[in-house]
Amino acid sequence: MDIRPLTPHYAVAPQIEPSDLSRLRAEGYSCVICNRPDAENPGPMQMASMAEAARDAGLSFVYNPVTPGAITDENARIQRETCDKAAGPVLAYCASGNRSSIVWALSRARDEPAEALIRTAGRFGYDLEPFRTRIEALARG
């Protein structure tokens, strides 16, 4: 499992497995967000299996599928609300962690400058520069 902590309270990761969830709980995570649509995953890693494994590990689980190239404002709203309500650190995952970092930046656009969000994701290899205009527009409301 390749955890990339963007902030002390939010990390992203490439695809995780059901067996990773108890480790996440042991490491202090309280919630897992799946940003990967079921159509991309084999059965053992689809939402229902992951949600069950998360509950068994004592984690909250939120399914917020992000379609490549079609990230919505609703995706960003769900990501933000989930993080705001979480009892502790949140881990979001998708195929590579990229979509989870993009939707995080969009969800935080009103709170942090676009440059800071882009730089934070860039430290972990995620290029959010193509989303700068959208992040800045969200910041303006």
Secondary structure, DSSP 8 states (H G I E B T S, - for coil): ---EEEETTEEEES---GGGHHHHHHTT--EEEE-S-GGGS-GGGSHHHHHHHHHHHT-EEEE----TT---HHHHHHHHHHHHH-SS-EEEE-SSSHHHHHHHHHHTTTTS-HHHHHHHHHTTT---GGGHHHHHHHHH-
